[in-house]
Amino acid sequence: MKKLSILIPAYNEEKTIIPILEELENLALNFPLEKEIIIIDDHSTDRTAELVGIFSSSSPDLNIHYHKQEVNQGKGAALHKGIHLATGDYIVIQDADLEYDPNEYNYLLRPVLEGKADVVYGSRFMGGNPHRILFFWHSIGNKFLTFLSNAFTNLNLTDMETCYKLFRADVLKSLELKEKRFGFEPEVTAKISRIPGIRIYEVGISYYGRTYADGKKINWKDAMRAMYCIFKYNIFR
């Protein structure tokens, strides 16, 4: 049976790590796939590690792998490690918070398993699924970064910055990725766009965004880095 590797980069997510693992444990896939959950702890200083250990012990049938980074390096570095550790045929990225619904993996998987796509992005800006109303300037920033990325990659994505990206594992593992923080999104998009014959799809997903009080970490500095990475990996590659 083929396998889906679920990569969870986590940094100080003691409030949400158990709920997201419970959702993944109860997740019913519409396709015959095994689940592999890989948690990459970016050197958390809270109870994230302890809670993952407790959950793993109470759910021995769930295929969970836990890795803790020796120092805090950023989301991109955590994903690099997760990609290296993944043994599945397909890889999906799942943040440790509750902003995205794992039940929607089925939307992402369908084009790949039907043999139509190699990569699928889950867009927060298309479709009729529920979206929490939050930050105006964040939405403007996301759309601007997507527009800028599209201008260089010649793609017509609506949400380049989305967390939900699903890849055929061989496609993702073939890339030499360098960005250690939030520059992962524009870098991976730029590099997959240049693979000859690559088939990229996009599907609408829901979005349950959280506030900074809830633990949201991305800020304007990350947006500036994303813009720099769009130029770096498209023009100055």
C-alpha positions in Angstrom: 0.0 0.0 0.0 1.2 3.5 -0.8 1.9 6.0 2.0 1.2 9.6 2.7 3.9 11.4 4.8 2.5 14.3 6.8 5.2 16.8 7.8 4.5 18.9 10.9 7.1 21.6 11.7 6.4 22.7 15.3 7.8 25.4 17.5 6.2 26.0 20.9 2.8 24.6 20.0 1.8 23.1 23.3 -1.7 24.5 22.9 -2.5 22.9 19.6 -0.2 19.9 19.1 -2.5 17.4 20.8 -5.7 18.6 19.0 -3.9 18.4 15.6 -2.6 14.9 16.3 -6.1 13.8 17.4 -7.5 15.1 14.1 -4.8 13.2 12.2 -5.5 10.0 14.2 -9.2 10.3 13.3 -8.6 11.3 9.7 -10.5 9.1 7.2 -8.8 9.2 3.8 -10.9 8.4 0.8 -8.0 6.5 -0.8 -6.1 3.4 0.2 -3.1 5.1 1.8 -1.1 4.5 5.0 -0.4 7.6 7.1 3.1 8.5 8.4 3.3 11.5 10.7 6.6 13.2 11.1 6.9 15.9 13.7 10.0 18.1 13.4 10.3 20.1 16.7 12.3 23.3 16.0 13.8 23.2 19.5 10.6 24.2 21.4 11.0 25.5 24.9 7.5 24.7 26.1 5.8 21.3 26.6 5.5 20.4 22.9 8.0 17.5 23.2 6.4 16.1 26.4 2.9 16.2 24.9 4.0 14.5 21.7 5.5 11.7 23.8 2.4 11.3 25.9 0.2 11.2 22.7 2.5 8.7 21.0 2.4 6.4 24.0 -1.4 6.5 24.1 -1.7 5.9 20.3 0.8 3.1 19.5 -0.9 2.1 16.3 -0.4 5.6 14.8 2.8 5.8 12.8 4.4 8.9 14.5 8.1 9.9 14.2 9.4 12.7 16.3 12.6 14.6 15.7 13.9 17.6 17.7 16.3 20.1 16.1 19.4 20.7 18.2 18.9 24.5 17.8 16.0 26.6 16.6 16.5 27.1 12.8 13.1 28.0 11.4 10.2 26.3 9.5 12.1 25.8 6.3 15.0 24.0 8.1 12.4 21.8 9.9 10.8 20.9 6.6 14.1 20.1 5.0 14.6 17.5 7.8 11.1 16.2 7.4 11.5 15.7 3.7 14.7 13.8 4.3 13.0 11.6 6.9 9.8 11.0 4.9 9.4 7.5 3.5 6.0 8.0 1.8 5.0 8.1 -1.8 3.4 11.5 -1.3 4.3 14.3 1.1 1.9 17.0 2.5 2.8 19.9 4.8 0.7 20.4 7.9 1.3 23.3 10.4 1.0 22.3 14.0 -1.7 24.9 14.6 -5.4 24.5 13.8 -5.6 26.9 10.8 -6.1 24.1 8.3 -8.4 21.1 8.2 -6.7 17.7 7.6 -9.9 16.3 6.3 -9.2 18.3 3.2 -6.2 16.2 2.3 -8.8 14.3 0.2 -9.2 17.4 -2.0 -5.4 17.6 -2.4 -4.9 13.9 -3.1 -7.5 13.4 -5.7 -5.7 15.1 -8.7 -2.5 13.2 -7.8 -4.1 9.8 -7.3 -6.1 10.2 -10.5 -2.8 10.6 -12.3 -3.4 14.3 -13.3 -1.1 16.2 -11.0 2.4 15.9 -9.5 1.9 18.8 -7.1 -1.3 20.3 -5.6 -1.6 23.6 -3.7 -4.6 24.2 -1.4 -5.8 27.8 -2.0 -7.4 29.9 0.8 -8.6 32.3 -1.9 -10.8 30.1 -4.1 -13.8 27.8 -3.6 -16.8 28.0 -1.3 -15.3 26.6 1.9 -15.4 28.6 5.2 -12.6 31.2 5.8 -12.1 33.1 9.0 -12.1 36.8 8.5 -8.9 38.3 10.0 -6.1 40.6 8.8 -6.7 42.9 5.7 -3.0 43.6 5.2 -2.1 39.9 5.5 -4.4 39.1 2.7 -3.1 42.0 0.6 0.5 40.8 1.3 -0.3 37.2 0.4 -1.9 38.2 -2.9 0.9 40.5 -3.8 3.5 37.9 -3.1 1.6 35.4 -5.1 1.3 37.9 -8.0 5.0 38.6 -7.9 5.9 34.9 -7.8 3.5 34.2 -10.7 5.1 36.9 -12.8 8.4 35.1 -12.7 7.3 31.5 -12.6 4.5 32.0 -15.2 2.1 30.1 -13.0 -1.4 31.3 -12.2 -1.6 30.3 -8.6 -4.0 32.2 -6.3 -2.2 31.3 -3.0 1.5 30.7 -3.2 2.0 31.2 0.5 -0.5 28.4 1.5 0.7 25.8 4.1 -1.2 23.1 2.3 1.1 21.8 -0.4 1.1 18.2 -1.5 3.9 16.7 -3.6 4.8 13.4 -5.2 7.7 12.5 -2.9 10.1 11.9 -5.7 9.4 15.4 -7.0 10.0 17.2 -3.7 13.1 15.1 -2.8 14.7 16.0 -6.1 14.9 19.7 -5.2 17.9 21.2 -3.5 16.2 23.5 -0.9 18.1 26.1 1.0 15.7 28.5 2.8 15.6 27.9 6.5 12.7 30.1 7.5 9.5 31.3 5.8 11.3 31.7 2.5 10.5 28.0 1.9 7.2 28.8 0.1 8.6 31.0 -2.7 11.7 28.9 -3.1 9.9 25.6 -3.5 7.4 27.2 -5.9 10.2 28.7 -8.0 12.0 25.4 -8.2 9.1 23.1 -8.9 7.9 25.5 -11.7 11.2 24.8 -13.6 10.8 21.0 -13.6 10.1 20.0 -17.2 6.6 18.6 -17.7 5.6 19.3 -14.0 1.8 19.2 -13.5 0.7 21.7 -10.8 -2.9 21.9 -9.6 -4.7 24.1 -7.1 -7.9 23.3 -5.1 -10.0 25.4 -2.8 -9.6 24.8 1.0 -11.1 26.3 4.1 -9.0 28.4 6.5 -9.4 28.9 10.3 -6.8 31.6 10.8 -5.5 32.4 14.2 -4.5 35.7 15.8 -1.1 36.7 17.3 -2.7 36.2 20.7 -3.5 32.7 19.6 0.2 32.1 18.7 0.5 33.2 15.0 4.2 33.8 14.3 4.6 35.2 10.8 5.1 38.9 10.5 6.1 41.7 8.0 9.8 40.7 8.2 8.9 37.3 6.9 6.9 38.9 4.0 10.0 41.0 3.1 12.1 37.8 3.1 9.6 36.1 0.9 9.8 39.0 -1.6 13.6 38.7 -1.5 13.4 35.0 -2.2 11.1 35.4 -5.1 13.8 37.5 -6.8 16.6 35.3 -5.5 15.3 32.0 -6.8 13.8 33.3 -10.1 16.1 36.1 -11.3 19.4 35.5 -9.5 19.3 31.7 -9.5 
